[in-house]
Amino acid sequence: MFGPKLATDMEEVIREISTTGFQGIECGMRFIPLEQRDQLMETLAKYNLELAAIHYNYMNWREDPKGGIEGVRKEAAYMKNTANKNIMMSFMPQPGEDFDRLAEIFNEAALAAAEHGVALRYHNHLAEFGDGARFIYTMLEKAPALHFGYDLGWAKRAGFDPIKLLKMTGKRCNYCHLRDPKNEVAEAYTIEAMRAIGPFPEFGEGETDLKPIVDYVRTHFDEKGWAVVEHEGGAPDVQRYVKAKAVLDALLK
């Protein structure tokens, strides 16, 4: 939500976030490239916040997998010196694509991150759940070095039980995004379907039974785990996160 503003007014954004009660932020490398990362870490420390993860935005995994792997290695060389050694990555798998090949590529990228003690975490959207979530199952089976940072809201929108997803992944997932979608399920697993289903409600205003999800995360994630409330679109208003924190605090009681 704050990505573009974070790039242009870093300290003001971080100061605002520090008033919400949350412990840290996740941000995309497209907003804070490596040359600005020290400034980001210094500003976070000033306001007693942590960098939960950096999101590695690489679009050419099919065409240039070696470039993607080397990019992960560079990010990991930086992230190894942070408290939370997490790199998030996303992809848009296509129906009929060779998922075994992708698993091999992503596993190699995860191994490159692991050289620095950093976890490369796959972050899903909707497309991963097509064909009975075959993409997810393939990554679990054939990319053993890959970790996961699931978006549980998109899982629910795909008609996949978020707690089942966490259970079947086990210790390879101790990081997730929390959202509160309505009970509407997407009609397909495409980018068009993602757009057609519309924005997520504010956290606490949807139709998701959040309590069992929050309880599962609290009892199964280890001390290095993170649950990140995501507001992807809409106005960059910090009060949205103040309200989300109040909802989360009530669920944790």
Summary of the structure (lengths in Angstrom):
residues: 253
radius of gyration: 17.4
end to end distance: 27.2
largest distance: 48.2
contacts: 796
relative contact order: 0.12
helix: 49%
strand: 13%
